[in-house]
Amino acid sequence: MEEIRNNPAKYLGIIGAVLALAATYIPGLPTEAILAVVAALIGGGVAAQKVEDGKTEEALMEATPDEMAMERQMNLLASENAMLQEQQQERPAECACATSEPPGEEHTAEMEPVRDAPLRKPDVADFSLEDGRALFRL
């Protein structure tokens, strides 16, 4: 009985199909009455399917265990970030560069310019379409 309660649309479809086959292949049965019952079963199957669709939509709105774990991780990171920011505000800013600016004020240090290596001619390749080989030359 629990299986029928869990999958009502499936069992209504099976009953409707069996009754339709019986009305078709067994002579002497009241065909009109059986087909009316089959139509009612199809209507019941549609209603059951709407209930199942509602359950599916409700389940899709719930958070998955992965989403809940990710949310917990994000909350933990946010609290750690807030704690680190509080600690940073309590300590004076430390700077490794030697300037006359007081600690806590922002400043920038200039870096040496990067010396470019001498440019060389790029490698050139000739391709042979017959055997797919590439011939490289400098």
C-alpha positions as semicolon CSV with decimal commas, in nm:
position;residue;x (nm);y (nm);z (nm)
1;M;0,000;0,000;0,000
2;E;0,290;0,235;0,073
3;E;0,425;0,177;-0,281
4;I;0,092;0,285;-0,430
5;R;0,091;0,594;-0,210
6;N;0,445;0,681;-0,321
7;N;0,376;0,631;-0,696
8;P;0,004;0,687;-0,761
9;A;0,039;0,806;-1,122
10;K;0,227;0,491;-1,221
11;Y;-0,033;0,255;-1,079
12;L;-0,328;0,451;-1,217
13;G;-0,167;0,429;-1,561
14;I;-0,116;0,053;-1,528
15;I;-0,476;-0,006;-1,418
16;G;-0,606;0,213;-1,701
17;A;-0,396;0,027;-1,959
18;V;-0,508;-0,315;-1,834
19;L;-0,876;-0,214;-1,840
20;A;-0,844;-0,070;-2,193
21;L;-0,681;-0,392;-2,314
22;A;-0,953;-0,600;-2,145
23;A;-1,228;-0,392;-2,309
24;T;-1,064;-0,437;-2,647
25;Y;-0,976;-0,808;-2,643
26;I;-1,243;-0,967;-2,423
27;P;-1,580;-0,984;-2,603
28;G;-1,900;-0,931;-2,410
29;L;-1,765;-0,673;-2,161
30;P;-1,942;-0,337;-2,137
31;T;-1,689;-0,143;-2,342
32;E;-1,844;0,201;-2,284
33;A;-1,842;0,161;-1,905
34;I;-1,484;0,033;-1,900
35;L;-1,363;0,318;-2,123
36;A;-1,538;0,567;-1,890
37;V;-1,346;0,418;-1,597
38;V;-1,024;0,439;-1,801
39;A;-1,094;0,809;-1,872
40;A;-1,151;0,869;-1,499
41;L;-0,825;0,690;-1,420
42;I;-0,640;0,909;-1,671
43;G;-0,788;1,215;-1,500
44;G;-0,675;1,077;-1,164
45;G;-0,328;1,020;-1,309
46;V;-0,311;1,383;-1,420
47;A;-0,410;1,500;-1,072
48;A;-0,154;1,269;-0,914
49;Q;0,111;1,400;-1,150
50;K;0,033;1,758;-1,045
51;V;0,085;1,655;-0,682
52;E;0,417;1,493;-0,774
53;D;0,524;1,805;-0,965
54;G;0,447;2,012;-0,656
55;K;0,666;1,781;-0,447
56;T;0,945;1,814;-0,702
57;E;0,926;2,195;-0,705
58;E;0,931;2,198;-0,324
59;A;1,236;1,971;-0,318
60;L;1,416;2,190;-0,571
61;M;1,366;2,493;-0,345
62;E;1,538;2,320;-0,052
63;A;1,912;2,360;-0,009
64;T;2,123;2,056;-0,089
65;P;2,382;1,929;0,161
66;D;2,657;2,069;-0,063
67;E;2,495;2,412;-0,065
68;M;2,453;2,403;0,313
69;A;2,819;2,304;0,361
70;M;2,926;2,583;0,125
71;E;2,712;2,833;0,318
72;R;2,869;2,722;0,647
73;Q;3,215;2,760;0,493
74;M;3,131;3,108;0,364
75;N;3,000;3,210;0,708
76;L;3,318;3,081;0,870
77;L;3,534;3,270;0,621
78;A;3,331;3,588;0,674
79;S;3,371;3,567;1,052
80;E;3,747;3,499;1,018
81;N;3,774;3,795;0,780
82;A;3,592;4,023;1,025
83;M;3,819;3,907;1,309
84;L;4,132;3,970;1,100
85;Q;4,009;4,316;1,006
86;E;3,951;4,399;1,373
87;Q;4,302;4,279;1,457
88;Q;4,444;4,484;1,171
89;Q;4,270;4,797;1,297
90;E;4,398;4,742;1,651
91;R;4,766;4,711;1,539
92;P;4,954;4,996;1,374
93;A;5,036;4,932;1,012
94;E;5,381;4,786;0,963
95;C;5,581;4,877;0,657
96;A;5,902;4,718;0,536
97;C;6,012;5,012;0,323
98;A;6,216;5,294;0,472
99;T;6,018;5,615;0,437
100;S;5,963;5,915;0,651
101;E;5,585;5,866;0,650
102;P;5,424;5,782;0,980
103;P;5,293;5,425;1,017
104;G;4,933;5,372;0,919
105;E;4,936;5,600;0,616
106;E;4,932;5,447;0,273
107;H;5,228;5,495;0,046
108;T;5,384;5,326;-0,251
109;A;5,740;5,232;-0,324
110;E;5,878;5,257;-0,673
111;M;6,021;4,946;-0,831
112;E;6,315;4,928;-1,066
113;P;6,215;4,919;-1,430
114;V;6,241;4,579;-1,592
115;R;6,515;4,554;-1,851
116;D;6,392;4,384;-2,164
117;A;6,600;4,108;-2,316
118;P;6,714;4,177;-2,673
119;L;6,445;4,082;-2,919
120;R;6,513;3,793;-3,150
121;K;6,342;3,685;-3,463
122;P;6,056;3,443;-3,388
123;D;6,079;3,082;-3,490
124;V;5,937;3,014;-3,833
125;A;5,789;2,683;-3,933
126;D;5,721;2,537;-4,276
127;F;5,448;2,277;-4,281
128;S;5,427;1,988;-4,518
129;L;5,065;1,904;-4,588
130;E;5,157;1,570;-4,742
131;D;5,292;1,402;-4,430
132;G;5,197;1,652;-4,157
133;R;5,557;1,735;-4,054
134;A;5,676;2,079;-3,955
135;L;6,022;2,202;-4,045
136;F;6,152;2,463;-3,800
137;R;6,426;2,713;-3,871
138;L;6,561;3,003;-3,672
